[in-house]
Amino acid sequence: MRINLLFLTFLLISGTLHAQQAPAQETFVKDNYLKKEFDIPMRDGIKLHTIVYSPKDAAASNKYPFLMQRTCYSVAPYGDDLYPARLGPSTALMHEKYIFVYQDVRGRYKSEGIWTNMTPHIDSKKNKTDVDEASDTYDTIEWLLKNIPDNNGRVGQWGISYPGFYTTASALSNHPALKASSPQAPIADFFHDDFHHNGVFTQGYYLTFPVFGIKPDSPTDASWFTNDFIKPEPDGYTFNLNLGPLRNFDKYYSKNFFWQETVNHPNKDDFWKKRDILPHLKGLKHAFMTVGGWFDAEDLYGPLNTYKTIEKNNPGIYNTLVVGPFGHGRWSRETGHTFHNDIYFGDSIATFYQNNIEGRFFDHFLKGPGDGKTGLPEAYLFDTGKKEWKTFDKWPAASAEKKKLYFQTNGKLGFDAPASVKSYSEYVSDPLKPVPYTTNYKQMSGFTPFEYMSEDQRFASTRPDVLVFKTEVLTEDLTLGGEIMAQLKISTSGTDADFFVKLIDVYPDDEKNSPFQPNPNVVMAGYQQMVRSEIVRARFRNSLEKPEPLVADKLTDIGFRLQDVLHTFKKGHRIMVQVQSTVFPLFDRNPQKYVDNIYKAEEKDFIKATQKIYHQRGAESGLVVDILK
């Protein structure tokens, strides 16, 4: 199978590459597993290409469970004589042996049918043509149980990123043999994951549209979309800025169906609502372990809200959450010294997760008693400040105390409400000179953003169009554990605006570098580590479905959720919050003059605007945080 280098980079970043590029000397899979390929018929007659790897020692007296992944990213290598170097979510599970099943979903690679992004789920199926990921999974499991010998009648599934969505959607099959599902970095809703954040377009994904917006003419073992990739300049910031308004992407994507769908559905209308899997997560009966990374630039909304929605709508089922100090999918392979960007978190953290959490989960429900007594907690979460695992019997923790960190005069930040009668901070936002989201210009020309989630923010804190609020030096440790809500009181001279809020850990001036620091030019003294961030588009302040312009110079409430956090700000550190209106080219630029559809805005629509953030009595801005004692 020929894979474009750009696409290969994407697969590696997303954690979805199925090992076809691994070293040739690896022979464990071929020595210990038998490979067979099948085209499994679905209820509507469509056949889905499926590869099954069965342990060679499987027998009537030695039966194995199924462990399945369904994916849109290819189940290569194809062909009876070609074996991957690794199977399953970890080498540990590969050595323990399962019947591993990989399936191309409808319309992708060697499977028949028509593919659509985030397949809409059909709650009430009335005939054989009412098909979705749940029905395809049910039919697949039925076929496997009847046609693959020496199985023990139990099925588990996992998937990272887009395959994480397929894991969640497939779980709705509620097949009685399905015992354990692990959605990992799952997409839940494309209006909040990946391509949008709170409806703001993730322009940093501009290179990925060929993967998701071009359909093959017929089943194929080749990547049919590689000739449609944009070849950006090395400086992605300048490339995107010179491109101009989003409408100019039509130069590349006029025939890309997903781009056209995105352009023509700028609000969360029925098109996007049908592709939101969360409202359907009801009536589930088997065990779940949802996995994420605190620094996942692609899918952090997905795992947190998948876990919370399952917990809310399915009382009594086994449901656990795991979040580590990882970027997107990085828990799936060991790196030894565990870093995200410049931040060192410890050693062999992925191996610990694979062996002590993931392995225990699947072993218990697929090979063991399956009674839910795994010994695992409700939530297994990594404190990214203390750099250690913590366990919780509920998330957010029942003991969390909500407090508000208030913005105050002269750039101060604290838990005391501002006393000033009239006080605000202001800046001029110019969409023609947007704030870059990173100093890593190579990343701006990469397939997806990655490192910025923990990046040093000193480059932004000195800009006149970025507001900075910070506490005094902390005299004791302070742990934020749970949800974060931004509550802004704003006004603008324009009629629309974006606000990007960053929670930052400011290191002391005598902080030492890690001895394993990969970049010798990094100075950890005074480092401003981004811990969490999120963006909001003011037009969506009351409704994602029905946007409204702002009234120029009118004080307005803007409230939105930043994703959860578990981070201890240590004694001697400071807490900082930065606020800005452009984050380019990670997110598209708001014209700051209200237009009905920003994807169709023209050059003349982009204007400078003065943004005011109020911090006065009766108009207090800040973050509502959960504090753990």
Solvent accessible surface area in square Angstrom, and as a share of the most:
residue,aa,sasa,rsa
1,M,86,0.38
2,R,189,0.69
3,I,31,0.16
4,N,51,0.26
5,L,136,0.68
6,L,43,0.22
7,F,0,0.00
8,L,32,0.16
9,T,52,0.30
10,F,7,0.03
11,L,1,0.01
12,L,82,0.41
13,I,26,0.13
14,S,0,0.00
15,G,16,0.16
16,T,12,0.07
17,L,33,0.16
18,H,16,0.07
19,A,21,0.17
20,Q,39,0.17
21,Q,96,0.43
22,A,39,0.30
23,P,82,0.51
24,A,102,0.79
25,Q,144,0.64
26,E,77,0.35
27,T,71,0.41
28,F,43,0.18
29,V,1,0.01
30,K,108,0.46
31,D,88,0.46
32,N,35,0.18
33,Y,0,0.00
34,L,94,0.47
35,K,13,0.05
36,K,121,0.51
37,E,42,0.19
38,F,49,0.21
39,D,77,0.40
40,I,0,0.00
41,P,66,0.41
42,M,9,0.04
43,R,85,0.31
44,D,49,0.25
45,G,48,0.47
46,I,44,0.22
47,K,91,0.38
48,L,0,0.00
49,H,10,0.04
50,T,0,0.00
51,I,0,0.00
52,V,3,0.01
53,Y,0,0.00
54,S,23,0.15
55,P,3,0.02
56,K,100,0.43
57,D,68,0.35
58,A,23,0.18
59,A,39,0.31
60,A,84,0.65
61,S,113,0.73
62,N,60,0.31
63,K,105,0.44
64,Y,19,0.07
65,P,1,0.01
66,F,0,0.00
67,L,0,0.00
68,M,0,0.00
69,Q,19,0.09
70,R,6,0.02
71,T,3,0.02
72,C,0,0.00
73,Y,7,0.03
74,S,3,0.02
75,V,0,0.00
76,A,1,0.01
77,P,16,0.10
78,Y,20,0.08
79,G,31,0.30
80,D,91,0.47
81,D,117,0.60
82,L,102,0.51
83,Y,54,0.21
84,P,5,0.03
85,A,12,0.10
86,R,62,0.23
87,L,1,0.00
88,G,8,0.08
89,P,5,0.03
90,S,0,0.00
91,T,63,0.37
92,A,33,0.26
93,L,0,0.00
94,M,4,0.02
95,H,99,0.44
96,E,84,0.38
97,K,33,0.14
98,Y,0,0.00
99,I,0,0.00
100,F,0,0.00
101,V,0,0.00
102,Y,4,0.02
103,Q,0,0.00
104,D,0,0.00
105,V,0,0.00
106,R,27,0.10
107,G,5,0.05
108,R,1,0.00
109,Y,0,0.00
110,K,69,0.29
111,S,2,0.01
112,E,66,0.30
113,G,32,0.31
114,I,139,0.70
115,W,6,0.02
116,T,36,0.21
117,N,2,0.01
118,M,0,0.00
119,T,22,0.13
120,P,35,0.22
121,H,28,0.12
122,I,54,0.28
123,D,104,0.54
124,S,70,0.45
125,K,68,0.29
126,K,166,0.70
127,N,87,0.45
128,K,139,0.59
129,T,104,0.60
130,D,33,0.17
131,V,30,0.17
132,D,3,0.01
133,E,5,0.02
134,A,3,0.03
135,S,4,0.03
136,D,0,0.00
137,T,0,0.00
138,Y,74,0.28
139,D,23,0.12
140,T,0,0.00
141,I,0,0.00
142,E,56,0.25
143,W,54,0.19
144,L,0,0.00
145,L,50,0.25
146,K,157,0.67
147,N,75,0.38
148,I,9,0.05
149,P,98,0.62
150,D,41,0.21
151,N,22,0.11
152,N,53,0.27
153,G,30,0.29
154,R,66,0.24
155,V,0,0.00
156,G,0,0.00
157,Q,3,0.01
158,W,9,0.03
159,G,0,0.00
160,I,8,0.04
161,S,5,0.03
162,Y,1,0.00
163,P,2,0.01
164,G,0,0.00
165,F,1,0.01
166,Y,1,0.00
167,T,4,0.02
168,T,0,0.00
169,A,2,0.01
170,S,0,0.00
171,A,0,0.00
172,L,21,0.10
173,S,15,0.10
174,N,52,0.27
175,H,8,0.04
176,P,97,0.61
177,A,8,0.06
178,L,4,0.02
179,K,78,0.33
180,A,0,0.00
181,S,0,0.00
182,S,0,0.00
183,P,0,0.00
184,Q,2,0.01
185,A,0,0.00
186,P,0,0.00
187,I,4,0.02
188,A,0,0.00
189,D,1,0.00
190,F,2,0.01
191,F,0,0.00
192,H,27,0.12
193,D,1,0.01
194,D,7,0.04
195,F,2,0.01
196,H,1,0.00
197,H,28,0.13
198,N,27,0.14
199,G,5,0.05
200,V,0,0.00
201,F,1,0.01
202,T,3,0.02
203,Q,4,0.02
204,G,8,0.07
205,Y,5,0.02
206,Y,2,0.01
207,L,0,0.00
208,T,0,0.00
209,F,1,0.00
210,P,0,0.00
211,V,0,0.00
212,F,7,0.03
213,G,1,0.01
214,I,40,0.20
215,K,92,0.39
216,P,30,0.19
217,D,153,0.79
218,S,69,0.44
219,P,68,0.43
220,T,32,0.19
221,D,69,0.36
222,A,24,0.19
223,S,10,0.06
224,W,53,0.19
225,F,0,0.00
226,T,23,0.14
227,N,144,0.74
228,D,69,0.36
229,F,15,0.06
230,I,7,0.03
231,K,173,0.73
232,P,33,0.21
233,E,84,0.38
234,P,121,0.76
235,D,51,0.26
236,G,0,0.00
237,Y,33,0.13
238,T,50,0.29
239,F,20,0.08
240,N,0,0.00
241,L,48,0.24
242,N,113,0.58
243,L,21,0.10
244,G,7,0.07
245,P,3,0.02
246,L,9,0.04
247,R,106,0.39
248,N,54,0.28
249,F,1,0.01
250,D,64,0.33
251,K,156,0.66
252,Y,76,0.29
253,Y,5,0.02
254,S,69,0.44
255,K,192,0.81
256,N,4,0.02
257,F,44,0.18
258,F,0,0.00
259,W,2,0.01
260,Q,50,0.22
261,E,43,0.19
262,T,0,0.00
263,V,13,0.08
264,N,82,0.42
265,H,50,0.22
266,P,27,0.17
267,N,30,0.15
268,K,26,0.11
269,D,43,0.22
270,D,91,0.47
271,F,30,0.12
272,W,1,0.00
273,K,81,0.34
274,K,123,0.52
275,R,27,0.10
276,D,15,0.08
277,I,4,0.02
278,L,17,0.09
279,P,74,0.47
280,H,37,0.16
281,L,0,0.00
282,K,124,0.52
283,G,47,0.45
284,L,6,0.03
285,K,160,0.68
286,H,18,0.08
287,A,3,0.03
288,F,0,0.00
289,M,0,0.00
290,T,0,0.00
291,V,2,0.01
292,G,0,0.00
293,G,0,0.00
294,W,2,0.01
295,F,2,0.01
296,D,2,0.01
297,A,7,0.05
298,E,6,0.03
299,D,0,0.00
300,L,10,0.05
301,Y,39,0.15
302,G,0,0.00
303,P,0,0.00
304,L,1,0.01
305,N,34,0.17
306,T,1,0.00
307,Y,1,0.01
308,K,43,0.18
309,T,25,0.14
310,I,0,0.00
311,E,74,0.33
312,K,167,0.71
313,N,45,0.23
314,N,8,0.04
315,P,114,0.72
316,G,87,0.84
317,I,37,0.19
318,Y,48,0.18
319,N,5,0.03
320,T,3,0.02
321,L,0,0.00
322,V,3,0.01
323,V,0,0.00
324,G,1,0.01
325,P,1,0.00
326,F,10,0.04
327,G,1,0.01
328,H,1,0.00
329,G,0,0.00
330,R,65,0.24
331,W,1,0.00
332,S,12,0.08
333,R,80,0.29
334,E,69,0.31
335,T,90,0.52
336,G,29,0.28
337,H,80,0.36
338,T,7,0.04
339,F,48,0.20
340,H,2,0.01
341,N,30,0.16
342,D,19,0.10
343,I,1,0.01
344,Y,50,0.19
345,F,6,0.03
346,G,17,0.17
347,D,76,0.39
348,S,51,0.33
349,I,11,0.06
350,A,3,0.02
351,T,49,0.28
352,F,69,0.29
353,Y,2,0.01
354,Q,13,0.06
355,N,77,0.39
356,N,55,0.28
357,I,1,0.01
358,E,2,0.01
359,G,8,0.07
360,R,101,0.37
361,F,0,0.00
362,F,0,0.00
363,D,55,0.29
364,H,15,0.07
365,F,14,0.06
366,L,0,0.00
367,K,71,0.30
368,G,19,0.18
369,P,104,0.65
370,G,32,0.30
371,D,85,0.44
372,G,23,0.23
373,K,168,0.71
374,T,13,0.07
375,G,66,0.64
376,L,23,0.12
377,P,31,0.20
378,E,42,0.19
379,A,0,0.00
380,Y,34,0.13
381,L,0,0.00
382,F,5,0.02
383,D,1,0.01
384,T,4,0.02
385,G,8,0.07
386,K,79,0.34
387,K,76,0.32
388,E,71,0.32
389,W,50,0.18
390,K,67,0.28
391,T,82,0.48
392,F,33,0.14
393,D,128,0.66
394,K,113,0.48
395,W,9,0.03
396,P,37,0.23
397,A,14,0.11
398,A,84,0.65
399,S,86,0.56
400,A,25,0.20
401,E,73,0.33
402,K,127,0.54
403,K,79,0.33
404,K,35,0.15
405,L,0,0.00
406,Y,39,0.15
407,F,0,0.00
408,Q,32,0.14
409,T,55,0.32
410,N,134,0.69
411,G,23,0.22
412,K,107,0.45
413,L,8,0.04
414,G,15,0.15
415,F,76,0.32
416,D,110,0.57
417,A,58,0.45
418,P,13,0.08
419,A,76,0.59
420,S,42,0.27
421,V,111,0.64
422,K,160,0.68
423,S,13,0.08
424,Y,78,0.30
425,S,25,0.16
426,E,88,0.39
427,Y,8,0.03
428,V,81,0.46
429,S,3,0.02
430,D,21,0.11
431,P,1,0.00
432,L,100,0.50
433,K,144,0.61
434,P,0,0.00
435,V,1,0.00
436,P,17,0.11
437,Y,11,0.04
438,T,0,0.00
439,T,79,0.46
440,N,49,0.25
441,Y,94,0.36
442,K,172,0.73
443,Q,20,0.09
444,M,5,0.02
445,S,22,0.14
446,G,24,0.23
447,F,1,0.00
448,T,4,0.02
449,P,2,0.01
450,F,28,0.12
451,E,55,0.25
452,Y,7,0.03
453,M,13,0.06
454,S,0,0.00
455,E,13,0.06
456,D,27,0.14
457,Q,4,0.02
458,R,79,0.29
459,F,48,0.20
460,A,0,0.00
461,S,24,0.16
462,T,116,0.68
463,R,68,0.25
464,P,123,0.77
465,D,15,0.08
466,V,8,0.05
467,L,20,0.10
468,V,40,0.23
469,F,2,0.01
470,K,83,0.35
471,T,12,0.07
472,E,120,0.54
473,V,72,0.41
474,L,27,0.14
475,T,115,0.67
476,E,123,0.55
477,D,72,0.37
478,L,29,0.14
479,T,23,0.14
480,L,1,0.00
481,G,0,0.00
482,G,1,0.01
483,E,35,0.16
484,I,1,0.00
485,M,60,0.27
486,A,0,0.00
487,Q,71,0.31
488,L,2,0.01
489,K,45,0.19
490,I,0,0.00
491,S,4,0.02
492,T,3,0.02
493,S,55,0.36
494,G,2,0.02
495,T,45,0.26
496,D,0,0.00
497,A,0,0.00
498,D,1,0.01
499,F,0,0.00
500,F,6,0.03
501,V,0,0.00
502,K,4,0.02
503,L,0,0.00
504,I,0,0.00
505,D,3,0.02
506,V,17,0.10
507,Y,18,0.07
508,P,33,0.21
509,D,129,0.67
510,D,102,0.53
511,E,54,0.24
512,K,159,0.67
513,N,61,0.31
514,S,23,0.15
515,P,121,0.76
516,F,81,0.34
517,Q,28,0.12
518,P,86,0.54
519,N,64,0.33
520,P,119,0.75
521,N,128,0.66
522,V,17,0.10
523,V,89,0.51
524,M,11,0.05
525,A,27,0.21
526,G,14,0.13
527,Y,1,0.00
528,Q,20,0.09
529,Q,1,0.00
530,M,3,0.01
531,V,1,0.01
532,R,3,0.01
533,S,11,0.07
534,E,9,0.04
535,I,1,0.01
536,V,7,0.04
537,R,9,0.03
538,A,0,0.00
539,R,8,0.03
540,F,15,0.06
541,R,51,0.19
542,N,105,0.54
543,S,36,0.23
544,L,48,0.24
545,E,71,0.32
546,K,142,0.60
547,P,28,0.18
548,E,67,0.30
549,P,65,0.41
550,L,6,0.03
551,V,94,0.54
552,A,44,0.34
553,D,107,0.55
554,K,118,0.50
555,L,75,0.37
556,T,23,0.13
557,D,88,0.46
558,I,2,0.01
559,G,39,0.37
560,F,10,0.04
561,R,108,0.39
562,L,0,0.00
563,Q,19,0.09
564,D,2,0.01
565,V,2,0.01
566,L,2,0.01
567,H,2,0.01
568,T,0,0.00
569,F,0,0.00
570,K,80,0.34
571,K,138,0.58
572,G,25,0.24
573,H,16,0.07
574,R,69,0.25
575,I,1,0.00
576,M,5,0.02
577,V,0,0.00
578,Q,0,0.00
579,V,0,0.00
580,Q,2,0.01
581,S,5,0.03
582,T,10,0.06
583,V,4,0.02
584,F,1,0.00
585,P,1,0.01
586,L,2,0.01
587,F,4,0.02
588,D,5,0.03
589,R,17,0.06
590,N,4,0.02
591,P,0,0.00
592,Q,3,0.01
593,K,75,0.32
594,Y,49,0.19
595,V,25,0.14
596,D,114,0.59
597,N,24,0.12
598,I,10,0.05
599,Y,12,0.04
600,K,104,0.44
601,A,3,0.02
602,E,73,0.33
603,E,107,0.48
604,K,144,0.61
605,D,11,0.06
606,F,22,0.09
607,I,64,0.33
608,K,130,0.55
609,A,3,0.02
610,T,41,0.24
611,Q,0,0.00
612,K,55,0.23
613,I,0,0.00
614,Y,28,0.10
615,H,2,0.01
616,Q,28,0.12
617,R,150,0.55
618,G,65,0.62
619,A,5,0.04
620,E,42,0.19
621,S,0,0.00
622,G,0,0.00
623,L,0,0.00
624,V,28,0.16
625,V,0,0.00
626,D,5,0.03
627,I,4,0.02
628,L,25,0.12
629,K,190,0.81
